[in-house]
Amino acid sequence: MNTREFLLSAWTCNVPILACGMAALAAYLIWCRASRRLAWFGAALAVAWLTLLSPLNALADGYLFSAHMAQHILLLLIVPACVLLSLPRAWSLAMRPRLLRHPLTGWLAGVGAMWFWHVPALCDAAVASRPVHALQTVSLLVLGCLFWRPILAPREAERLAPPAAVLYLFSACVTCSILGIIITFSPVTVCSVYAAPAADRFGVMATLRDGWGFTPERDQQVGGLLMWVPMCLIYLAAIFAQVARWFASTPRTVTGDTP
């Protein structure tokens, strides 16, 4: 199968995923009917569906570790951020118990998710087992929301102050970059499932290896680079937004002669 045939045929009609998305949209329209932020929720839903139903999911399902990494970045950082940005400003995310809303909990959730799911045994299990893969997907979405809550909570009072938010995001960027560097240069295979796929359901393995040049070693290097560079750019974009918020909240001193 060539690239064009694969990209046209590798879409998935996963009824449970579609149903969950439609149910989430219905709940949003009921609870946030007057919200002007519907576009953000639509973006979250679109990215989630593309991540889980498009050829990207087919590639991540036993073919390419780099596709698996791209899925993780989208599910952990992009979808949850869009969900939180879609919530009306009047909403409070003051969760119980208080431990869940502590910034350290959010930081450990976001950073820990990437380290946890890239332990080789767990990475292999998530690809080989449908229940584990489903658990992984849900956990990334939930932990991503916990990570972004101190930064993107609807109420300004529930967000970290800009200096603390910059430190929060920068430290997360550095920690995930370290993992990306380890994966990129590691002589050890992170997910052995991708090094020796058990099946070629779409008949596209020859195209990936010969046409795209994705040997197992290069595939893992690309996956590590995705965590190292694009993922860090997401954090940096959020840092710039916090710096802008910081300057916007700083009182301006008016100078000049008094009449």
C-alpha positions in Angstrom: 0.0 0.0 0.0 1.4 3.4 -0.9 1.2 6.6 1.1 -1.9 8.0 -0.6 -3.9 4.7 -0.3 -2.9 4.5 3.4 -4.0 8.1 4.2 -7.3 7.5 2.5 -8.1 4.1 4.1 -6.7 4.4 7.6 -9.6 6.4 9.1 -11.4 4.7 11.9 -15.1 4.8 12.7 -14.9 4.1 16.5 -18.4 4.4 17.8 -17.5 4.7 21.5 -15.1 7.6 20.8 -17.6 9.3 18.5 -20.4 8.8 21.1 -18.2 10.2 24.0 -17.4 13.2 21.9 -21.0 13.9 21.0 -22.1 13.4 24.7 -19.4 15.9 25.8 -20.6 18.4 23.2 -24.2 18.0 24.3 -23.2 18.5 27.9 -21.2 21.6 27.0 -24.1 23.1 25.1 -26.5 22.4 28.0 -24.2 23.8 30.8 -22.5 26.6 28.8 -25.3 27.5 26.4 -24.4 31.2 26.5 -20.7 30.7 26.3 -18.8 32.7 23.7 -16.0 30.1 23.9 -17.7 27.3 22.0 -15.0 27.5 19.3 -12.4 26.4 21.9 -14.5 23.4 22.8 -15.0 22.6 19.1 -11.2 22.8 18.6 -10.7 20.4 21.6 -13.2 17.9 20.1 -11.8 18.2 16.6 -8.2 17.6 17.8 -9.3 14.7 19.9 -11.2 13.0 17.1 -8.3 13.6 14.6 -5.9 12.2 17.1 -7.9 9.0 17.8 -9.7 8.4 14.5 -7.3 9.6 11.8 -4.3 7.8 10.1 -2.2 9.2 13.0 -3.9 6.7 15.3 -3.3 3.9 12.8 0.4 4.7 12.7 0.5 4.9 16.5 -1.2 1.5 16.8 2.0 -0.7 16.3 3.7 1.1 13.4 5.5 4.2 14.5 6.7 5.3 18.0 6.9 8.9 16.7 3.1 8.8 15.9 2.5 7.5 19.4 4.5 10.4 20.8 2.5 12.9 18.7 -0.7 11.5 20.1 0.5 11.9 23.6 1.4 15.6 23.1 -2.0 16.3 21.5 -3.9 14.5 24.2 -1.9 15.8 27.2 -1.3 19.4 26.2 -3.5 20.6 23.3 -6.9 19.0 24.0 -7.0 19.8 27.7 -5.8 23.4 27.1 -8.6 24.0 24.6 -11.2 22.5 27.0 -10.2 24.8 29.9 -10.1 27.8 27.5 -13.7 26.9 26.5 -15.1 27.2 30.0 -17.1 30.4 31.0 -15.2 32.8 33.2 -17.7 32.5 35.9 -16.9 28.8 36.4 -14.9 27.8 39.5 -12.5 24.9 39.4 -11.9 24.9 43.1 -11.8 21.1 43.4 -12.1 18.9 46.5 -9.9 17.7 48.1 -7.7 20.7 48.1 -4.7 18.5 47.1 -6.1 18.2 43.6 -6.0 22.0 43.0 -2.5 22.4 44.4 -0.1 23.6 41.7 2.4 20.9 42.6 -0.2 18.2 42.0 -0.9 19.7 38.5 2.8 19.9 37.7 3.4 16.3 38.8 0.3 15.2 36.8 1.5 16.8 33.5 5.1 15.9 33.8 4.7 12.5 35.5 2.3 11.4 32.7 5.0 11.5 30.1 7.6 9.8 32.2 5.2 7.1 33.5 3.8 6.1 30.1 7.3 5.9 28.6 8.5 3.3 31.0 9.3 0.5 28.4 7.0 -2.1 29.9 4.1 0.3 30.2 4.7 1.7 26.7 4.5 -1.8 25.3 1.4 -2.7 27.3 -0.4 0.4 26.1 0.2 -0.6 22.4 -0.5 -4.3 22.9 -3.6 -4.1 25.2 -6.8 -2.3 24.3 -7.9 -1.8 27.9 -4.5 -0.4 28.8 -4.5 1.9 25.8 -8.0 3.2 26.8 -6.7 3.8 30.3 -3.7 5.6 28.9 -5.9 7.9 26.7 -8.3 8.8 29.5 -5.4 9.4 31.9 -3.6 11.8 29.5 -6.8 13.9 29.1 -7.5 14.0 32.8 -3.9 14.6 33.9 -3.6 17.3 31.2 -6.6 19.1 32.6 -5.0 19.0 36.1 -1.7 20.3 34.6 -3.3 23.3 32.9 -5.8 24.2 35.7 -3.3 26.5 37.6 -2.6 28.3 34.3 -5.9 28.4 32.4 -8.6 28.2 35.2 -11.6 30.3 34.1 -11.4 32.5 37.2 -8.3 34.7 37.4 -8.2 34.3 41.2 -7.7 30.5 40.7 -4.7 30.9 38.4 -1.1 31.2 39.4 0.4 34.7 39.4 2.4 35.2 36.2 5.9 34.9 37.8 4.9 31.6 39.4 3.2 30.4 36.2 6.4 31.1 34.2 8.4 29.0 36.7 5.7 26.3 36.6 5.8 26.1 32.8 9.6 26.5 32.4 10.4 23.7 34.8 7.9 21.4 33.0 9.5 22.3 29.7 13.0 21.4 31.0 11.9 18.2 32.6 10.1 16.9 29.5 13.0 18.1 27.3 15.3 15.9 29.5 13.1 12.9 28.8 13.0 13.8 25.1 16.8 13.9 25.0 17.1 10.6 26.8 14.7 9.0 24.3 16.4 10.5 21.3 19.9 9.3 22.1 19.1 6.2 24.1 20.6 2.9 22.7 17.8 1.1 24.4 14.4 0.7 22.6 11.7 2.4 24.6 8.8 0.5 23.0 9.9 -2.9 21.6 6.5 -3.3 19.9 7.5 -0.6 17.4 10.9 -2.2 16.7 9.4 -5.5 15.7 5.7 -5.1 14.9 3.6 -8.2 15.3 1.3 -7.5 12.4 1.0 -5.2 9.3 -2.7 -4.6 9.2 -2.6 -2.0 6.5 0.2 -3.5 4.5 2.1 -0.2 4.8 5.3 -1.3 6.7 7.4 -1.4 3.5 6.3 2.1 2.6 7.2 3.3 6.1 10.6 1.6 6.2 11.7 2.1 2.6 9.7 5.1 1.3 9.6 7.2 4.5 12.9 6.0 5.8 11.5 5.2 9.3 13.8 2.5 10.6 13.2 1.6 14.3 16.2 3.7 15.4 15.2 6.7 13.4 11.6 6.4 14.5 12.6 6.5 18.1 14.8 9.5 17.5 12.0 11.4 15.8 9.7 10.5 18.7 12.3 11.9 21.2 12.7 15.0 19.1 9.0 15.6 19.1 9.0 15.7 22.9 12.2 17.7 22.9 11.3 20.5 20.4 7.6 20.8 19.5 6.4 20.0 23.0 8.8 22.5 24.4 7.5 25.1 22.0 4.0 24.6 23.4 5.3 25.4 26.9 7.2 28.4 25.5 4.1 29.8 23.9 2.3 29.5 27.2 5.2 31.2 28.9 5.1 34.1 26.5 1.3 34.4 27.2 2.1 34.6 30.9 4.7 37.3 30.4 2.2 39.3 28.3 -0.4 38.8 31.1 2.3 39.9 33.6 3.0 43.2 31.7 -0.8 43.8 31.2 -1.4 43.5 35.0 1.5 45.8 35.9 0.4 49.3 36.8 1.8 51.9 34.5 3.4 55.0 35.9 2.5 58.2 34.1 5.3 60.7 33.9 5.1 64.3 32.8 4.8 67.9 34.1 1.9 68.6 36.3 0.0 71.7 35.2 
